[in-house]
Amino acid sequence: MTSVSIIITNHNYGRFLPHAIESALAQTHDACEVVVVDDGSTDDSRDVIARYGDVTAVLQDNRGQAAAFNAGFARASGDVVIFLDADDVLEPDIAAVVAGVVESDAAVAKVMYRLRVIDADGAATGELKPPAHLPLRSGDLRPYVLRFPFDMTWMATSGNAFRTAVLGRIFPIPESDYGGVGADWYVSHLTPLLGDVVFLDDVGGSYRVHGANSYERRTGSVDLDQLRQTIIYCRRTARHIVEVAKRTGLEGRPQAEDEILCVSELWQRIVSLRLDPGRHPVPGDRRWKLLVLGLRAAAGRCDVTLPMRVLLGGWVLATAVVPRRGLRPLIGGITSARATTRIDRVLGRLHR
């Protein structure tokens, strides 16, 4: 039987941690272990962990999410690994489902599944991750990852299950690149280079939005700190993609990280450069250069329809040319709830 290790990583989420642990212990799969890594919490998290005798506890000083992933992976013994954020929960049958998928196909490196969005009290909001308009792609995604990885639909940490042997080829995660948060960027984008991806339409867990999430979009606002952090993760992850592709001898691999052109990343770099050039994280960026690269990235999206490529190019163009005084209102309008609903309807017709 294919065994599953559920690795819960926690830092100061003591109020949510019991729900995460109990959802892991409640799995219907017989061959399932639970590892809880506490990353230097200063709340009651360690007292919470001590209440559960059926888990493997790993207690460490505060070193960040990457270090927590590494510590948990070192203690895991399962054939499949699920990294569960301490503020999220799993459906009782998801370990059994992903174990069955991995066992049935030796080529599978990663399984993704939908997450239900819940609030701080655990009540469902009615939203799903990912939104309905986004395509759920399965199979060999290496051609996409090598060209536009950050434009693909990837799941948040708790919405993934990984074949342990695949993780073993890319671990440990470089902690200097992915410290406090961001370790999921590394595992999510590199594992598809080493095998196939299966994206299930099933809901496998719940993603909790509670106002203190490390990485959740603030609808209707422009968080430049978060934007810059995203750009940094894109650049670092692109470098690792190039390294893994070279090490494994993948055909069609980029020779340098700058050959990886993603519409979303280039759009973010334009916004960052225009709104706060003094703190922009990519030296040498120029607006018109980014515009040209953004248009090239939109034209290169071979996975979407021509109208969708035109829409993406127009999105980049508008962000680059609108007068600076109108840029922030434009971005805020794009990210407002009402505008997002309209855009979702359009994208649903153009994506496929």
C-alpha positions as CSV (number, residue, x, y, z in Angstrom):
1,M,0.0,0.0,0.0
2,T,1.3,3.5,-0.9
3,S,2.0,5.3,2.3
4,V,1.4,9.1,2.9
5,S,3.2,11.5,5.2
6,I,1.3,14.6,6.1
7,I,3.8,17.3,7.2
8,I,2.2,20.2,9.1
9,T,4.3,23.3,9.4
10,N,3.4,25.8,12.0
11,H,4.5,29.2,13.4
12,N,2.3,30.9,15.9
13,Y,-0.9,29.4,14.6
14,G,-1.8,27.7,17.9
15,R,-5.5,28.7,17.6
16,F,-5.8,26.9,14.2
17,L,-3.3,24.0,14.7
18,P,-5.7,21.6,16.5
19,H,-8.0,21.6,13.4
20,A,-5.1,20.9,11.1
21,I,-3.7,18.1,13.2
22,E,-7.2,16.5,13.7
23,S,-7.9,16.6,10.0
24,A,-4.6,14.8,9.3
25,L,-5.3,12.2,12.0
26,A,-8.8,11.7,10.7
27,Q,-7.6,10.4,7.3
28,T,-9.3,7.2,6.1
29,H,-6.1,6.0,4.5
30,D,-4.6,3.2,6.6
31,A,-1.0,3.9,5.8
32,C,-0.7,7.6,6.9
33,E,1.7,9.3,9.3
34,V,1.5,12.9,10.7
35,V,4.6,15.0,11.3
36,V,4.2,18.4,12.9
37,V,7.0,20.9,12.6
38,D,6.9,23.9,14.9
39,D,9.1,26.7,13.7
40,G,9.9,28.6,16.9
41,S,6.4,29.6,17.9
42,T,6.0,31.9,20.9
43,D,2.3,31.2,21.4
44,D,0.7,28.0,22.8
45,S,1.5,25.9,19.7
46,R,3.9,23.5,21.5
47,D,1.4,22.8,24.2
48,V,-1.2,22.1,21.5
49,I,1.2,19.6,19.8
50,A,2.0,17.9,23.1
51,R,-1.7,16.9,23.4
52,Y,-1.4,14.6,20.4
53,G,0.5,11.4,21.0
54,D,0.0,10.0,17.5
55,V,2.1,12.6,15.8
56,T,5.8,13.0,15.3
57,A,6.8,16.4,16.7
58,V,9.7,18.3,15.4
59,L,10.6,21.4,17.4
60,Q,13.1,24.0,16.1
61,D,14.1,27.6,16.5
62,N,12.4,30.1,14.1
63,R,14.2,29.6,10.8
64,G,11.3,30.0,8.3
65,Q,9.1,27.9,6.1
66,A,11.9,26.4,4.0
67,A,13.7,25.1,7.1
68,A,10.4,23.7,8.4
69,F,9.8,21.9,5.1
70,N,13.3,20.5,5.2
71,A,13.0,19.3,8.8
72,G,9.7,17.7,8.2
73,F,10.8,16.0,5.0
74,A,13.8,14.5,6.9
75,R,11.5,12.8,9.3
76,A,8.9,11.6,6.7
77,S,8.8,8.0,5.7
78,G,5.8,7.9,3.3
79,D,5.8,7.3,-0.4
80,V,3.8,10.5,-0.8
81,V,4.1,13.8,1.0
82,I,1.5,16.4,1.7
83,F,2.7,19.7,3.2
84,L,-0.2,21.2,5.2
85,D,-0.2,24.7,6.5
86,A,-1.2,24.9,10.1
87,D,-4.2,27.2,9.4
88,D,-5.6,24.8,6.8
89,V,-7.4,21.5,7.0
90,L,-7.7,18.4,4.8
91,E,-10.8,16.4,3.7
92,P,-10.8,12.9,5.4
93,D,-10.3,11.0,2.1
94,I,-7.6,13.0,0.3
95,A,-4.7,10.9,1.5
96,A,-6.4,7.8,0.1
97,V,-7.2,9.6,-3.2
98,V,-3.7,10.8,-3.9
99,A,-2.2,7.5,-2.8
100,G,-4.3,5.8,-5.4
101,V,-3.4,8.2,-8.1
102,V,0.4,7.9,-7.4
103,E,0.2,4.1,-7.1
104,S,-1.6,3.7,-10.4
105,D,0.9,5.7,-12.5
106,A,4.6,5.6,-11.9
107,A,5.1,8.8,-14.0
108,V,3.1,11.0,-11.6
109,A,5.3,13.5,-9.7
110,K,2.6,15.6,-8.2
111,V,-1.2,15.6,-7.6
112,M,-3.1,18.8,-7.1
113,Y,-6.7,19.3,-5.9
114,R,-9.1,22.1,-5.2
115,L,-9.3,23.9,-1.8
116,R,-12.5,25.3,-0.3
117,V,-12.1,28.7,1.1
118,I,-13.1,29.1,4.8
119,D,-13.0,32.1,7.2
120,A,-11.3,32.3,10.5
121,D,-14.1,30.4,12.2
122,G,-14.0,27.6,9.7
123,A,-17.2,28.6,7.8
124,A,-17.2,28.2,4.0
125,T,-17.2,31.4,2.1
126,G,-18.5,29.8,-1.1
127,E,-15.2,30.4,-3.0
128,L,-12.9,27.7,-4.4
129,K,-9.2,27.7,-5.2
130,P,-8.5,27.9,-8.0
131,P,-11.4,30.0,-9.4
132,A,-13.7,28.2,-11.9
133,H,-12.4,30.1,-15.0
134,L,-8.8,28.9,-14.6
135,P,-7.8,25.7,-16.6
136,L,-6.8,22.7,-14.5
137,R,-3.9,21.2,-16.6
138,S,-2.7,17.6,-16.2
139,G,0.0,15.5,-17.9
140,D,3.5,16.5,-18.9
141,L,3.6,20.2,-18.1
142,R,7.4,20.5,-18.7
143,P,7.0,22.6,-21.9
144,Y,4.9,25.1,-20.0
145,V,7.1,25.2,-16.9
146,L,10.2,25.9,-19.1
147,R,8.5,28.8,-20.8
148,F,6.0,30.5,-18.5
149,P,5.8,28.7,-15.2
150,F,4.3,31.6,-13.2
151,D,1.4,32.0,-15.5
152,M,0.2,28.5,-14.8
153,T,-2.5,27.5,-12.3
154,W,-0.7,26.2,-9.3
155,M,-2.2,25.4,-5.9
156,A,-1.4,26.8,-2.5
157,T,0.7,24.7,-0.2
158,S,-2.1,22.5,1.2
159,G,-3.5,21.7,-2.3
160,N,-0.6,19.5,-3.4
161,A,0.7,16.0,-2.8
162,F,4.2,15.0,-4.0
163,R,5.9,11.7,-4.8
164,T,8.6,11.4,-2.1
165,A,11.2,10.1,-4.6
166,V,10.7,13.2,-6.7
167,L,11.1,15.5,-3.7
168,G,14.3,13.7,-2.8
169,R,15.8,14.8,-6.1
170,I,15.4,18.5,-5.3
171,F,15.6,18.6,-1.5
172,P,16.8,20.3,0.7
173,I,15.2,23.5,-0.2
174,P,17.8,26.3,-0.3
175,E,16.8,28.2,2.9
176,S,18.7,31.4,1.9
177,D,16.4,31.7,-1.2
178,Y,13.1,30.8,0.5
179,G,13.2,31.8,4.1
180,G,10.1,33.0,6.1
181,V,7.6,32.0,3.4
182,G,7.8,30.9,-0.2
183,A,9.1,27.3,0.1
184,D,6.0,26.2,-1.8
185,W,7.2,28.1,-4.9
186,Y,10.2,25.8,-5.0
187,V,8.4,22.5,-4.7
188,S,5.4,23.5,-6.8
189,H,7.4,24.7,-9.8
190,L,10.3,22.2,-9.8
191,T,8.5,18.9,-9.3
192,P,6.6,19.1,-12.7
193,L,10.1,19.0,-14.3
194,L,10.6,15.5,-12.9
195,G,7.3,13.8,-13.8
196,D,3.6,14.2,-14.7
197,V,1.0,16.3,-12.9
198,V,-2.5,15.2,-12.1
199,F,-5.0,18.0,-11.3
200,L,-8.1,16.6,-9.7
201,D,-11.4,18.5,-9.8
202,D,-12.1,17.2,-6.3
203,V,-12.0,19.4,-3.2
204,G,-9.3,18.0,-1.0
205,G,-9.1,20.5,1.8
206,S,-9.9,24.0,3.0
207,Y,-7.8,27.1,2.8
208,R,-8.4,29.5,5.7
209,V,-8.5,33.2,5.1
210,H,-8.2,35.0,8.4
211,G,-6.5,38.3,7.9
212,A,-3.0,37.2,8.9
213,N,-2.2,34.9,6.0
214,S,1.4,35.2,4.8
215,Y,0.4,35.3,1.2
216,E,-3.1,36.3,0.3
217,R,-4.2,39.0,-2.2
218,R,-5.8,42.0,-0.6
219,T,-8.7,42.6,-3.0
220,G,-8.9,46.2,-4.3
221,S,-5.5,47.3,-3.0
222,V,-1.9,47.3,-4.2
223,D,0.4,45.7,-1.7
224,L,3.8,46.7,-3.1
225,D,5.8,44.8,-0.4
226,Q,4.0,41.6,-1.4
227,L,4.4,42.5,-5.1
228,R,8.2,42.9,-4.7
229,Q,8.4,39.6,-2.7
230,T,6.6,37.8,-5.5
231,I,9.0,39.2,-8.1
232,I,11.9,38.0,-6.0
233,Y,10.5,34.5,-5.7
234,C,9.9,34.5,-9.5
235,R,13.5,35.4,-10.2
236,R,14.9,32.9,-7.7
237,T,12.6,30.1,-8.8
238,A,13.4,30.7,-12.5
239,R,17.0,30.2,-11.6
240,H,16.3,26.9,-10.0
241,I,14.2,25.8,-12.9
242,V,17.1,26.5,-15.3
243,E,19.4,24.5,-13.0
244,V,17.2,21.5,-12.6
245,A,16.4,21.4,-16.4
246,K,20.1,21.5,-17.2
247,R,20.9,18.8,-14.6
248,T,18.2,16.5,-16.0
249,G,19.0,17.2,-19.6
250,L,15.5,18.4,-20.6
251,E,15.1,19.3,-24.3
252,G,14.0,22.9,-25.1
253,R,15.3,24.1,-21.7
254,P,16.1,27.8,-21.3
255,Q,19.8,28.7,-21.0
256,A,19.2,31.5,-18.5
257,E,16.4,32.7,-16.2
258,D,15.8,35.8,-18.4
259,E,14.6,33.4,-21.2
260,I,11.6,32.5,-19.0
261,L,8.9,35.1,-19.9
262,C,5.8,35.2,-17.8
263,V,3.0,37.8,-18.4
264,S,2.1,38.0,-14.7
265,E,5.7,38.5,-13.6
266,L,6.5,41.1,-16.2
267,W,3.3,43.0,-15.4
268,Q,4.2,43.0,-11.7
269,R,7.7,44.3,-12.6
270,I,6.2,47.2,-14.5
271,V,3.9,48.1,-11.6
272,S,6.7,47.9,-9.1
273,L,9.0,50.0,-11.3
274,R,6.5,52.7,-11.9
275,L,5.0,53.0,-8.5
276,D,8.1,52.7,-6.4
277,P,11.3,52.7,-8.6
278,G,13.6,53.2,-5.6
279,R,12.7,49.9,-4.1
280,H,12.2,47.9,-7.3
281,P,14.0,44.5,-6.8
282,V,15.4,43.9,-10.3
283,P,18.3,46.2,-11.2
284,G,18.5,47.2,-14.8
285,D,14.7,47.0,-15.5
286,R,13.3,49.7,-17.8
287,R,9.7,50.2,-18.5
288,W,9.8,50.0,-22.3
289,K,12.0,46.9,-22.2
290,L,9.6,45.2,-19.8
291,L,6.7,46.2,-22.1
292,V,8.4,44.5,-25.1
293,L,9.1,41.4,-23.0
294,G,5.5,41.4,-21.7
295,L,4.1,41.5,-25.2
296,R,6.4,38.7,-26.2
297,A,5.3,36.7,-23.2
298,A,1.6,37.2,-24.1
299,A,2.3,36.2,-27.7
300,G,4.1,33.1,-26.5
301,R,1.2,31.8,-24.4
302,C,0.7,28.7,-26.6
303,D,-1.7,27.2,-24.1
304,V,-4.5,29.8,-24.6
305,T,-6.6,31.1,-27.4
306,L,-5.6,34.1,-29.7
307,P,-8.2,36.4,-28.1
308,M,-6.8,35.5,-24.7
309,R,-3.2,36.4,-25.9
310,V,-4.5,39.7,-27.2
311,L,-6.2,40.4,-23.9
312,L,-3.0,39.6,-21.9
313,G,-1.0,41.8,-24.2
314,G,-3.4,44.7,-23.8
315,W,-3.3,44.2,-20.0
316,V,0.5,44.7,-20.1
317,L,0.3,47.6,-22.6
318,A,-2.2,49.5,-20.5
319,T,-0.2,49.2,-17.4
320,A,2.9,50.4,-19.1
321,V,1.4,53.5,-20.9
322,V,-1.3,54.8,-18.6
323,P,-0.2,58.1,-16.9
324,R,1.4,57.4,-13.6
325,R,-1.3,59.3,-11.7
326,G,-3.9,56.9,-13.1
327,L,-1.9,53.7,-12.6
328,R,-2.8,52.9,-9.0
329,P,-6.6,53.5,-9.6
330,L,-6.3,51.3,-12.7
331,I,-4.8,48.4,-10.8
332,G,-7.2,48.9,-7.9
333,G,-10.1,48.7,-10.3
334,I,-8.7,45.5,-11.9
335,T,-8.4,43.9,-8.5
336,S,-11.8,45.0,-7.1
337,A,-14.3,42.3,-6.4
338,R,-16.8,43.6,-8.9
339,A,-14.3,43.9,-11.7
340,T,-12.8,40.5,-10.9
341,T,-16.2,38.9,-11.3
342,R,-16.6,40.5,-14.7
343,I,-13.0,39.5,-15.8
344,D,-13.6,36.0,-14.6
345,R,-16.6,35.7,-16.9
346,V,-14.6,36.9,-19.8
347,L,-11.6,34.7,-19.1
348,G,-13.8,31.7,-18.8
349,R,-14.8,32.1,-22.4
350,L,-11.3,32.9,-23.7
351,H,-9.0,30.6,-21.8
352,R,-9.8,27.4,-23.6
